[in-house]
Amino acid sequence: MPTAKKPSPKTKKSEPKNKKQRKLEKIQYKSFRLSKRIRHEAPPLPKARHIFVDTVRLLFKHKRLFVGIVLVYLIFGLVFVRGFDVLSSNFSETKSLVSEIFSEESRLLIGTALVGVLFSNASQGSSDVANLYSSILLLVTSLAVIWALRQAHAKKKPKAKDAFYSGMYPLIPYLLVLMMIVVQLLPLIIGNAIYTIVISNGIAVTGFEQALWICLFAASALLSLYMITSSIFALYIVTLPD
């Protein structure tokens, strides 16, 4: 008798070799659009008081470094911002006036008062060129302080001269971010100018009109604040190497 054929087993469907696994789409942040809050995987930041205490300890631990930076800033400010105009007739008049008030025995008090007048005059620029020098000096000192803080956190022992020399390499990116901050301040500046013109010229008379212009000014201020909040952090981020 002919043997019955065994039923052939059902062949399994061949699965594709390069089968892609399904993944959730990453949430991306988009400016000026409502989006879900992006959860950060890093641990939470310490509290503000802890950061403040740690910063004070760091500054006190490296006090020679930061005192040196402050002294360099004061000396260059005295020479380039104010120049030798601080030793003018006003300073001589102040010296004679203080000498008349105090006795000859109080020379230490007189000297302290004159030093205070000297540095207070030095902080006030007398011309546009002095204001330009003051801005450049503030920019250079800011970069030096950022570099010094980063080196101090890395448990290194830099010197003040190293801060002014090695901390200047991110000058161009730092200036570009500053220019961007100025551009981001334009809504606030324009809104303030329009609000001042409207109020001073009596264009907005009723309370409703004034409230409306105040709301427009507040909206322009919030727009600038919204853009600047990230750019302020960018000032420190661009100072990182590479």
Salt bridges, closest charged atoms under 4 A:
none
